[in-house]
Amino acid sequence: MKATELREHTVDELQEKETELAEQLFALRLQKVTGQLDNPTKMATVRKDMARVLTVLHEKRSAKS
């Protein structure tokens, strides 16, 4: 997921994406603790995507001010 793609979304869509990624990250952490995580790089990918979403969300909210 690229930041340019995220900038095309509305604030509501970005908030939904943030919630979805947070839930996915929680599930991955749970899998890691229980030893069921098959792909450990998935956690890093989800964290980076979350950071991109939060950055674009912050940009959009700052632009409204």
C-alpha positions in Angstrom: 0.0 0.0 0.0 1.4 3.3 -1.0 0.8 6.7 0.5 -0.3 8.1 -2.8 -3.1 5.5 -2.9 -4.1 6.4 0.6 -4.3 10.1 -0.1 -7.2 9.3 -2.5 -9.3 8.0 0.3 -11.6 10.0 2.6 -10.9 10.5 6.3 -13.7 8.0 7.2 -12.2 5.4 4.9 -8.8 5.9 6.4 -10.2 5.5 10.0 -11.8 2.2 8.9 -8.4 1.1 7.4 -6.7 2.1 10.7 -9.1 0.0 12.7 -8.7 -3.0 10.3 -4.9 -2.8 10.5 -5.0 -2.5 14.3 -7.1 -5.7 14.6 -4.8 -7.5 12.1 -1.8 -6.5 14.2 -3.4 -7.7 17.4 -4.1 -11.0 15.7 -0.5 -11.3 14.5 0.8 -10.5 18.0 -1.4 -13.2 19.4 -0.2 -15.7 16.9 3.4 -14.8 17.7 2.9 -15.4 21.4 1.3 -18.8 20.8 3.9 -19.8 18.3 1.5 -20.0 15.4 3.0 -17.1 13.3 4.1 -18.5 9.9 5.4 -15.3 8.4 7.1 -12.9 10.9 7.7 -10.3 8.3 3.9 -9.8 8.0 4.0 -7.9 11.4 6.5 -5.4 10.0 4.4 -4.9 6.9 1.3 -4.3 8.9 3.1 -1.8 11.2 4.4 0.1 8.2 1.0 0.2 6.6 -0.5 1.5 9.9 2.1 4.2 10.0 1.3 5.3 6.5 -2.4 5.4 7.2 -1.8 7.4 10.4 0.5 9.8 8.5 -2.0 10.5 5.7 -4.8 10.8 8.2 -2.9 13.4 10.2 -2.1 15.3 7.0 -5.8 15.4 6.0 -6.9 16.5 9.5 -4.2 19.2 9.5 -5.2 20.5 6.1 -8.8 21.1 7.4 -7.5 23.5 10.1 
